[in-house]
Amino acid sequence: MIKNLIFDLGGVIMTIDQSEALRRFKETGLTDAETYLDPYTQSGIFGDVEEGKITAEEFRAELSRIIGRELTFDECKYCWLGYRKEVPARNLDVLRNLRGKGYRLILLSNTNPFMMSWALSNDFDGGKASLSDYFDALYLSFRIGVMKPDLKFFQAVIDNEAINPEESLFVDDGPRNIEAARRLGFNTMCPKNGEDWTGELYSFIKKSGKLPSRGLY
């Protein structure tokens, strides 16, 4: 029976647009942005800030050095938010519904302080609530100090939440992340970026045998 629902942010809750992120970083002066940016895991200083090895200020200073001019926090944030294409209302409706039915909702995301300065504000859903208002717990790579698909990230959730992976469903658009979760016994779903996964999620929960007394919808 499924009791815990664990979601990725980019590509699942939020539709991502890597091409726009690349365009913005190039516009800012990072001509070789492709060598750093990836839909799932970043490299160089981009990976370092998402893994918590450097702070947002250290990232800003180093990117400024690479580009050759001084950047502000807001300029860096503007570039990172190029990944944010949209946050479909249907996804937020499902999160509210399932949380209200008693499922524990957990976010597990490779992310950074620039993205979270938006997501943890009320701008996340258009001015009403922040990302944290939709979840019971947030596990963010730059705070935990490790990134998916490292098994340590998943183990941190298991240990801190005291959950059984067999009673948990992990939803992520990254095949490598899905494979890592499966190794630890999680049930998994791997929708494509921007895909409507809500129907498949409801179907999986129904098949798991744990049905709220008032139904899922």
N, C-alpha and C positions, 0 to 999 in steps of 0.2 A: 504494500500500500504506500502511495506517495504522500508524504507529509511535508517535505521541504522542496521548494522550487528555487533553483539557483540560475540566475541570468547573467549573461554578458551584457555590456552596454552597447558599444559600437557594433553595428551589424545586426543587432537583435532588437533591443529597446529603441535605439536610435539608428536610423539609416545613415550610413557613412558615404562620403564622396571624396575618395582619395585624390581624384584629379583636381578638385577645387583646393584641397590642402596643398598639393604640389604647386598649383598656380600661385597661391598666396605667398608661399615661402619663396618662390622664384621672383615674384613681384617685389618682395622685400629685399632681395639681393642674393639669395642662396641658389645659385645657378645649377648646382648639382644636387638638388633636393632629392632626386630619385635614389641616390646612394644611401640616404638616411631613412627614408620613409617607406613603410610597408603597411598593408591593411591590417596586419595582426600584431607584429612585433617590430619595434623600431631599433635602430642601431646607432652607434656613436653617442653623442651627447643626447640625442633624442631617446635612445634606450636608457641612458644613464638617469635622465630625469624621471622616466617612467618607472624605473626600478628603485628610485629613491637614493641613488648613489650621489647625486648632486641636487642642490636646491633649485627652485625656480629662479632665484637671483643668479646663481652660478650658471645656469643654462642661459639666461639672458645675456650675461657678460661674455660667455664663450661664443654664443652665436653672433654677438656684436663684433667680436674679434675676427671670426671667420668671414663675416660679410664685409667688414671694414668700416663700419659706422655704428654709432651708438643706437641701440634699440631700447624701447620702453617695454614694460610688462604688457601694456595693452597691445602693442604691435605684435608681440609674441603670441598673445592670446588670440588676436585676430587671425593669425596664420593657423594656429592649432584648430580653431573653430571652423576652418575650412572643411574639416572632417564631418562636421554636423550638417547633414542635409535636411533631415526632418525628424521629429519625434511623433510618429503616427498616433493619433488619438485612440485608435483601436487598441494599441498596445497598453496605453495607460489605463484604459477602461478595464482590460483584463487583469492588470495588476491590482487595481482597486477591488475588483470583484473577488479575486482569489484570496486576497489578504483578508477581506471581510468574511470569507467562508472559513477562515481558520488555518489556512496554509501559511507556513513560515516562508517569507520571501527574502532571498539573499542576493545581493549583487556581487559578482566576482569579475573585476575589470582591470585590464592593463590600461592605465591612464596616468594623468599628470596634473600638477596644480593648476595649469592654465585651463584645461578642460573642466576641471572641477570648480573653478571659480565661477563658471557659468552654471554647471549642472547642480551645484549645491546652493544656487540662488533660486528665487521664484521665477526667474526668466526661463528655467528649464521647461516648464509646460505652458509658457505664455503669460506668466504673471500670477498664477494661483498657488503653486507649490513647487518645492524643490525635489530633486531626485530622492533625497533621504525620506521624504514623506510617503514614498511609494514602497519602501522596503523596511524590513525589520533589522537588517544589518548590511553594512557596506564593507566589502573587502577590496581595497584599492591598492594596486601594485606599488605605487610610490610611498604608501604608508607602511605596507607590510614588508617591503624590501625584497620582493621577488616577483617574477612575472610568469604568467602562463606561457608555455605548457609545463613549467617546472612543477613536479609533484608536491613540492613543499608548499606551494600556494594552496593547492587543494587540501592538503593535510592540515593546514592552518584553519581552514573552515571546519573540517571534521572535528578537530580538537577543541576549538573555541566554541563551536555551536553544540558540541556533544551530539552529533547526528550520525545516523546510520546511512552510508551511501546508497544502500539498497532501497531505502525509503525516500530517496532524493532524486530529483530530475534536474539535470544540468543542460541548459540551452545556450549554445554558442555557435557562431558561424565559422569558427576556425577548426578545420579537421584535425590539426595537431593537438589542439586543446581538448577536443572531444575524445581523442584516443587516450590522452593522459587521464582524463576523468574516468574512462572505462576501466583503465588499469587498476583504479582504486575501488571499483565496484559501483560507480554511479550509473544510473539510467541516463540516457542522453538523447538530445535532439540537435540536429545540425542544419538549421534553415540557412538559405542563402541571404546575403545582405539585402535588406529591403523587402524580403518575402513575408507574406502574411502567414505567420506560424500559429495564429491563435486557435484556429479550428483543430489543427493537429495536436496542439497542447491539451485542449479540452478532451479530445478523444483518448489521448494517452492516459490522462488522469482517470477517466471513466473506466478504462480497461484495467487500471491498477487495483480497482476494488474499493477505493476510499471515496465514497460519495457523500457530500454534505447532505444533511437531512432535507434542506430546501432545494437541492439540486445545484448545478454549477452556474446556471445563468440567472 
